[in-house]
Amino acid sequence: MRGLGRLALRRPRAIVAAFALLSLVLGWGATRLQLDASVLALLPEGDEVTELQAEIGRTFGTDAVMVALVEGEVYTPEAIEALRGLTAALARAPGVTGVTSAANAQRMEDDDGFLLIEDLFPARATPEQIAAARAYLESSPLYRGGLLVAEDGSSANVVIEVDAEHDSEAVVAGIRQALAQEWEARGLGDTYLVGGQLIDGEMRQTLAREMPLLGGAAAALILLMLFLNFRSLRGALLPLLAVTVGLVWSFGVLGWIGEPLSTMSVIAPVAILAVGSSFSLHLLGRFYQELSHGGGKAAAIEKTLAETGLGILISGLAIAAALCTFVLSGMPTVRTLGLLTAGGVLGALIATMLLLPAVLTLLPAPKRAMDPESPGAIRGLLAAVARFVDRRRYAILGVSAALLVLAVFGATRIVPNTAVIDYFNANSPLRTDYARVEAAFGGSSQIQVLVEGDLGDPATLQAMLDFQEAAGRIEGVGPVTSIATILRGIHHTLTGEEGLPTTREGVAQELLIYQLSGDPSQISAFMTLDSRQGLIDIATASASTSVMRRIQNEVEAAAATTLAPLAELSYTGSSLIQLAIEDVLLHDFLISLSLAIVLVIVIDSFVRSVRAALVTILALLFTIALQYGALGYLGLPLDLSTMLLGALAIGVGDYAIHLTVRYMEERRAGQAPEAAMTTTLLSSGRSILFTALTLGAGFAAMIISEFVPIRTLGSLMAFTVLSVGTASLTL
């Protein structure tokens, strides 16, 4: 450590120039950064559910689906013409590959053993023709149940297939423009839109807006805390210099390696600002203390690095190691967060240990240096803490044990929920759209069932129909569609009977009649040409993952008693992908937290005994237990952000290393243990107090986020760093 001090004293301009050049080169990479806030960035790589959905897309030619709901009296000539114009306008919108609505739906009629297929609503339909079309929609097995138009005629659904690779914001903008011009502008009613592209666009816009906003708010709050601590503008600005280096380096490297920013990246600037400034806070605190005791500037820099630099280095390495555990995640968005935060913390650490001493060497010594041990309110508070800890040590341990028991009980009440829809505020326009569409359509998410078997066998098709009817009775399930649905409609048209053909020949004949008369793609969207694979689409509610898991279990139970004995079934869809995300996050949560604990123990043991490192970890684990206990009592879910909470807390909360380093220094100077601890609390205690306040203020900036998980993480991390600071000064 003394070598770093001597290097900064001898080559300050060279160090500053090297940092400036390196920051310029790496910073240029930040201009290459791209945003990927799509739901796809959350998907676990190599997951079977995700791969099965891709296979279904290739086999059946399915695209991503969005659903628009138009409200108003549908069964009028004006509304039908508007719906026809809307359907045509949507078909021309960027990225749209197909549109299905009542305006382009078709009617099947028997024509002496052949199917006559024509438009359900003829051009410029009369009231009588509209009434006849309504009767068909309400009675046909293909459409009844409000599939395209609500049974009371108060709304209509428009199913929009879109290219998943097309820019989501352009897709949504084109669809919204068509809805506004072709329906809302005519005064017919309101419109609502749901779908993955809508969520992708909202997340991208929020990310682009909040990353500078939250970073700026965090910087302002951190600057305020630093000014209150050092009582000078220089003391407040110098830590931001080191943090800026960390930010530029981490974002620049990410740009150069081609990794895009994702949803959770919004956490990174706040975390780097908060954690990185704590390094400079400890270094400058000791530097000003040495100056206040009469030391020269050069001697103060050298002694600061020699004595306090070790604690800063060990703390920084421990934090970076804990954050690096996120890189092991199976989710790209979590890995990106790990790269950003770990790289930013390391950059800020290097800048604190090299650049900051060099800048201090070049700057004139301050006219007045703040002494953390000087009389004042904070010294009085720390002295009171020292006396209280000495006199009430057993009471403190007893209260802590009681709180730990309560926290563990509260943690058992936590319910996981990683549903993407719950990232948005309950009263947000997006959530309102989803609620309205689900109320009318029955679902906005999806479970897909791949059926592999003999689909030419009437028994298999009847079992498929039985399964659909059983699934349709499950709470939270909307329309269920398959080749059996289409075949039932064909059979009803040709024979007037409900049900399906009872022979193989009847199945083949009715399907052939339809293919010769209608659109063969409607068959191929649900069954392969060899009749060996079929697809069942199940619309489900976009609810919490606990509700989705309940629906999944009930769907599989329904299949077990109907279709599963006759065919091999595989499950995927947007609902199950979100469950897969939750499973991966739970796995990552256990791995990152466990590995972070081990790494911090190992790194802390370099400067202290293993026993002392374990004591520090116990204090951190106590605080983490309080975190998750609070989650349970407050009814907050274990989601994408709160699963990262433990490893983040382990990383940023290792304050006790600074107490230990200072305590060891005082003991080497000949002080008795009690006196050494008192001196340590009065000197390093101030830095720990303001570190907790600075970190807490930085993370508190995330409370203004529009993303619910980010907001929750910010409030809990503010609670955590303040709790760890309290535990470090008492336990």
N, C-alpha and C positions, 0 to 999 in steps of 0.2 A: 504493500500500500504506500509506503514511503517513496518507492520508486516512481509511482504515478505523480506524487506531489512534486518531486524533483523534476520530472519530465515537463509538467505543466509550468513550472517556474523557469525552466531553461528554454523551452520551445513553444511559448504560448501562441505566437503568430502562425507558426507552422501548423499547430493543432487546429486553430480556427480556420485556416485556409483549407486544410484537409477535410474538415467537417463540411465546409461550405461547398467544396467541389463534389464530395460524395453525395451530399444532400441534393445538389443540382442534378447529378446523373440519375440517382434513384427517383427523385421527385418527378423527373420527366416521364417516368413510367406511370405515374398516377394519371397522366393525361390519356393513357390508353385504357383506363378502367371502364368496364361496362357493368350495367345493372342487370341482374337476373333475379327478380323477385317473384318468379313464377312458383306455382305449387310443385312443379317438376323438380325444382332445386331442393325441395324438402324430401323427395323420395329417396328411400334407401337404395343403394346400388346393389345390383345382383339379386334383388328380392324376387321371390317366386311369383307373388301376386302382381307385381309391376310387370314382370316379363310375360306373364300370362295375358295381361291386358294388351300388351303390344302384339302378341301372337293373334289374339282375337281380332285386333284391328287389321292385321294383314290378311287373315283368313276370310273375314266377312266384309271387309272394306268399310268398316265403321270409322267415322271421324269423331272429333270432340263435339259435344252437344250442348247447346244453350236453349233455354226456353223463355219465350216472351209471353206475357199475359196482357191482353188488352181488355179493359173493362168498358162496359156500356151495353146497351140493348143490341145484341148481335143479330137477331132475326128480323132485320129491317133491310129494305133494298139499299139504303145509304150505307149501312154498316157492312153489308156483304161486298159491295163495290169497293169500299175502303179497305176491307180485309184482302180483297183481290189485288188492289194496288199495293198494299203493304207487302204481300207475299212476293210480288214481282220486284219491288224495290229491295227487299231483303236479299233476293237471289242475286242482285247486281252488286251488293255490298262487298267490300274487300274481304277476302278470306272465307266467304260463305260458299259452301259446296252443295248445299241442299236445303230446301225449306218445305215443311209440311204444315198445312193448315186446313181449316174447313173449306177455304176458297179453292184449293187445288185437290181436295180429297175426291175420291172416285166412288161411284155407286156401281154395284154389281147386280145384274138382273138376269134371270134365266130366259134364254131364247131357244126353246125347244132342244134342250140338252147342251146348249152352248152358253157361254157367258157373254153377256153384253155389258161392257164396261164404259161408262161415260162420266163426265164431270158431275159431281154432286149438285153444284150450283151452276146452272147455265148462265151465260153472259146476260147482264141486265135482267136478272131473275125477278119475276113478279111475286107478289105476296103469296099467291097460291103455290108457286114452285118452291118458295122458301119454306112454306109450311110442310110441303111434302119432303123436302130435304131434312127438315128438323125431325120429322117422324122417322126417317131412315137412320139418322144419327142416334136417335134414342132407342132404336130397336135392333140395329145391326150388331152382331157379336164383335165386329171389328172396332166399333166406335162407341158403343154404349158405355154408360158410367161416367160421362163427362170427359172422355179422352181428348176431344178437340174443342167442344163447346160445353160450358157448364149446363147442367140439366135444367136450370131455371133461365138459361139464355142470357145471363148477366155478364158473361165474360167468355173469351176464347183463348185457347192456347196455340202458340205458334212454335213448332219445334224447328230449331235452326242448327244444321250441321256445319261445322267450321273446320278449317284446316288448322290442326294443332300447332303447326310450325309457323303460321302467319303471326305477324306482330299483334299481340293481344289488344293493345290500346287502339290500333287502327281498326281491328275487328269490332270492338265495342263501340267506337265512335261511329262507324258506318251503320251499325244496327240501331243505335240510339237516334241517329239522324233520320233513318227511315221511319221509326216509330213516331217521332215527333211530327214529321211532315205528313205522313199518310194516315195517322190516326188522331193524335192529340190536336193537330192544327185544325182538324175538321170539327172539333168540339164534341167528339164522341165519347171521351172518357180518358182515364189515366192509363199509363202503361208501366209494366214492371219487367225486369230482366234478371235472369240468374244464369250461372254457368261458370266453369273454370276460368275462361278468358276474362270474365268480369273481375273475379278475385285477383287474377294475375295483374291486371291493369291497376286495380286499386292498391295493391301491395307495392307495385313499382312506383306509382305516384307518391305514395306515403313515404317510401324509402327515400326517394329523391328529395322530398320536402323536409323530412325529419332529420336526416343525417347532419346537414349543416345547422339546423335549428337546435337539436339536442346538444351537438358539440359546442355551439356558441353559448348556449345557456349554461352548460357545465363549465366552460372556460370562465364565464363571468362570475359564477358562484365560487369557483376555486380561487380566482383572483381576489375576490373579497376576503376569503378565509386567509389567504396568504398575506394580504395587507394587514389584516387584524393581528396576525401573528408577528410579523416583522416590523410593522408600523412604518414601512417605507415603500415607495414605489419600486425601488430597485429590488428589494426583497420579494416583492410580489411578481415582478416581471421575469427575473432570472429563472425561476423554475419553469415558466412557460417556454423559455428558450429550449431547455432540454426536452420538454414534452413535444414541442414542435418537431424536433429532430426525429423522435420516435414515430410520430404520426407520418411524417414525410417518408421515412424509410420503409415503414410497414406497408403503407398504401402504394408506394412506388414499386416495391418488390412484387406485390400482388399484381400490379399492372404489367410488369415485365414478364411474369410467368404466365400471364393470360387467364388468371382466375377472376371470375366476375364477382361483384358484390351481390350479396343476397339479403334476405329479410333480416336475419339476425346480425348482419354487419352494422346495423345502426347502433348496436351496443358498443362496438369497438372504439370509436373516438372518445366516448365518455369514459370507458374503462382505462384507456391509455392516458387520458388527461388526468384522471383521478389518481391512478397508481403511480404514473411517472412523476407527478408533482410531489408525491410523498418522499421520493428519493432526495430531491433537491431540498425539500423542507428540512430533513435531518442534517444534510450536509451544511446548508447555510446556517442552521441553528447552532451547530457546533463552531462554525467559522466565526460567527458574530460573538459567540461566548468567549472564544480565545482572544478576539480583539478587545472585548470589554475588560478582560483581565490584564490588559497592557501589552500583549504580544504584538509583534510586528506582523505585517500582512503576509510575508513569505513564510514566517514561522507558523502562523495560524493556518495557512493552507496545508502545509506539510503535516502538522499535527492532526488536523481534521481528517485528512485522508488516512493517516496512520492509525488513528483510534476509531473514528466513526465509519471510515470507509469500509471496514470489514463487515460491519453490520448491514450497511447498505448493499454491498455486493452479495452477501448470503441471502438477504431478503429478496433482492431482485432476481437472483437465480431460482430461488424457491417459487416465487410468483410465476416466473416464465415457465418453469417446469410444470407447475400445476395447470397452467393454461394450455400447455402443449398437449395435455391429455385429450383435449378436444379434437386434435388432429387424427386420433385413432377412430373417430366416429364413422359410422357407415353412411352418414348424411352429409352431402356436400356443404350445406349451409352452416353446419356446426364446425366442419373442418375449416372452412373459410374464416369463421370467427376465431378459431384457435390460432390459425396462421397470423391473422391481423393482430390480435391482442398480445400473443407471445412475442411476435416480432417487434411490435411497438414498445412493449415493456423493456425488451432487451436494448432497443435503440435508445430509449430514454435513460436506461441504466448506464450505457456506455457514455452517453453525452453528459450525464451527471458526474461520472468518474473522471472524464478527460476534458470535455469542452468547458464545463462550468468552472473548474479550477483555472483553466487557461484564461477565460474571460475575467475571472476575479483578479488574476495576475495583471492583466492589461488595464483594468479599471482602477481608478484611485481608491484608496481605502475610504470607507464611509466616515463622515465627520463624527457620527454618533452610532455606536454599535449597541444593539439591544442585548442585555444580559438576561437569559432565562431564569437565573437564580436571584435576580434583583427583587426587592420587596414589591408586592403588588397583589391584586386580587387572585391572579392565577397561582402565584407562589403560595398564597394563603390556602387556596383550594387544594393544591397538591400536598401541602404540609398536613392539612386536615385529613386527606385521604391516607397518607402514610400513618398518621396516628390511629385512624379508624381501623385500618388493616391490621396494625400491630395489636390493637386491643380486642378486636372482634373477629379474629381469624376463624374461630370455630363456628361462630354464628353465620359468617359469610359462607362457609362450606356447607352448613346445614340448610340455609336458604337456597343455595345453588342446587343441592341434592333434591330438594322439594320441587324446585322449578324444573329440574331435569325429568323427574317422574311425570309431572304434568305435561311437559313437552312431548315425551314419548307417547303418552296416552293420546294427546292431540294429533300426533303424526299418524296414528292408526286410523284416523277419520278422513284422511286425504283420499280423494277419488281422482284417478288420472283422467285427463281430458285434453287431447291434442287436436280436436276438431278445428280445422282452419277457419270455419265460419265464426268461431268464438274468438278469433283474434280481433274482431271488429266490435265496436261498442254496440250494445243492445239496441240503442235508438238510432243507429247509423242508417243512412238510406239503403245501403247494401243489405243489411239485416231486414229492413222493412220489405224490400223487394222479395227476399227469400220467403218471408213469412206469408206474403200475399200469394205468391206462386204456389207454395205448398198447400195453402188452404184451398186453392181452386183445383190444382192439378194432382195433389196427393203426394208429391215428392219432388225434390230438386237434386238429390244425389242418386246413386245407382249401385246395385249389385248385379253382376253379370255371371251367369252360370253356363259354363261350357259343357255340353252334353255329348258324350261319345258313346255311340251304340247304333242299333239298327232303327233308324228313324223312319223306315218304310213299314215298320211293324205297327199295326193299329194299337196293339197293347202298349207299346212304348209311347206312342203319341197320346193315348188316353191317360197314361200315368203322368205324362208331362202336363196335360190339362188339369188333372187332379192336383198336381203339385202347385200349379199356378193359382188355383182356387184356394188351396190351403194357405199359400203365401200371401194372397191378397187379403186374407182375414187377419193377418198379423198387424198389431198396432204400429203405425209408423211406415207402413208399406202402401204405395200407391198402385198405379197400373202395372200389370205384369204381362209381357208380350213375348210370343215365340212363334215358331212355325205352326204350332197347334192352334194359335189364335187365328192366323190367316186361314188355315185349313177349315176351321170351324165356320168361319164366315163364308167360305166357298161352299161348304156342304149345306149350310142354311139356305143359301141362295138357290142352289140347284135342286134341293129336295124339300125345303121348307121345314126341315127337322133340325132340332138342336143336337149338338154332339158332333161326332167324327165318323168318317167311313169305317166300316167294320171289317174290311178285307184289304189285303195288300193291293189288289187290283184297283179297288175303289180309291185308295189313297193316291196311287200313281196316276189314275185317270183324272181325278179332280185337280191335281197339281198341274198336269199337262194341259188341261183345258184352260186353267188360269194363265199359264205361261204363254199359250197361244193367243190369248185374248187381251192380256194386261201387260204389266211391266215385270219382266222376269227378275229385275234387281230386288224387288220386294221379297222374293223367295230366297235369293242368294244372300240377302242381309241376315237371314235367320237359319239357313241350312245350306250345307255344301252340296255340290251336284251329285256326289255319290251317296248322299243321305246317311253319311256316317258321323257327321258332326252337326250339332245344332247350338243355337244361342238363345238363352232366355234372359230378357232384360227386366229387371225389377226396380221400379222407382222407389226410393226410400227418402225419408226425411233427412235433412241436413242438421242433425242433432249432435249432442255430445257423443264422445266415443264410447261411453258406457251404454248409451242407448243404441248406438250402432252395433256394439258387440252383442247386446241382447237380441237385436233384430237378426244378426248373422246366425246366432245360435238357434233361434226359432226357425229361420229359413232352412238351415241344415237339418233340423229335427223334422220339419215337414217333408223334406226330400227323402229322408231315411225311410219313411213309411209309404212313400208313393213311387218316386222315380228311381231312387238309388238302387233298388234291387234289379232293375232292368238296364241300367246304363251307368257309365263312369262319369262322375261329376267333378268339376273343378270350379273354384269360385274366385272372382276378382271384381273389379269395379272401384269407383272413386271412394265408396264407403269403406271397403276393405283395405284400400291403399292407406287411408288415414289410420286404420287400426295397425297396419304394418309399420307406419311411422311411429306410432305410440310404442310398439314392441321394441323397435330399434332404440328409441330414446330411453326406455327403461333399462335396456342393456347398457347403453352408453353411460347412463347415470351411475350405475353401479361400478362400471369399469373406471370412469374418470374420477369419481370420488375416492375409490380405493387406491388408485394409482397416485393421485395427488397427495393423499395422506402419506403413502410410503416415500414418495420423492421429497416431500418437505421434511420428514423425519431424517432421511439420509443426508440432505443438504445441511439442515440445521446442526446435525451431529458433527460437521466439520469444525464448528466453532464452539460447540458445547458438548457435554456428555450426551449419550443416548437417552439417559434418564431425564435430563433437562429438556431434550427435544420432545420426549413423550409428554412431559408436563404441558408444553406449549400446544401440542396437538390435542390434548384433553381439553384445554381451554377453547380451542377452535371447534372441537366436536360438540362441546357444550353449547356454544353459540349456534352451530348448525342445527342442533336438536331444537333450540328455541325457534329457529326459522321455520322448520317444518311443523313444529307444534302449532305455531301461529297460523300456518296454512290450514291445518285441520280445524282449528277453532273458528277461523274466519270463513270457512267454507270455500277457500280458494283451491282450484284444481292443481294437480301436478301436470304442468303443460311444458311446452317447448322451452320456455325460459326458466321456470322454476326447477326443472330437472338439471339445469346448468348451475343452479344456485350454490350447491354444495361445493363443487370444485372451484368456483369463483371465490367463495368465501375462504376456502383453504388457502388460495393463492394470495388474496389481498389482505388477509387478516393476520399475517405473521408479524405482529408488532413486538412480541416479547423478545425477539432477537436483539432489538436495539437496547432494551433494558438489560439483557444479559451481557452484551458487549460493554456497556458503560459500567455495569456492576463489576465485571472482571477487571476493568481498568482501575476502578477505585480500590478494589481489593489489592491489586498489584502496588498501588500507592501506599498501602499500609493501613487502610481503614478497617475497623471491625465490621463484621457482617451487617449489624443493624445500622451503623452509621453509613456504610457503603450503600445500603438500600435506600436510605433517606436521601442521600446525595443524588443517587440515580433517579429517584422519583422527581426530585426538584429540578433536575436538568433535562434528562431524556424524557421524563414524564410530560413536560410541556410539549415536546415534539410529538409524542404519541397522542396527546390530547388533540393537538391541531391536525395531526395526520388523520385521526378519526373524523374530525369535523370537516376537513378538506375532502376526504373520500366520500363522506356522507353527503356533503353538498353536491359533489360531482354526480354521484349516482341519483340523487334526488331530482336532478334535471330531467331524468327519464320519466318522471311522473306526468309530464305534460304530453307524452306520446299518445297518439291516437290508437296504437296497437295495445290491446289489453295485456298480453304477456310482457311486453316491454315496460309498460307502466307498473305492473305488479313487481317485476324484477327490480325496477328502480327503487320502489318503496321498501322492498325487503332487503336489498343490498344496503340502503341507507341505515336501516335498522341494524343490519348485521355488523357493519364496520363500527358503528357506535357501541354495539354490545361487546364486540371483540376488544375495543379500546378500554371499555370499562372492566372487562374480565382481565385484561393484561395488567391494569393498574391495581387490581384487587386480588384476584385469585392467584 
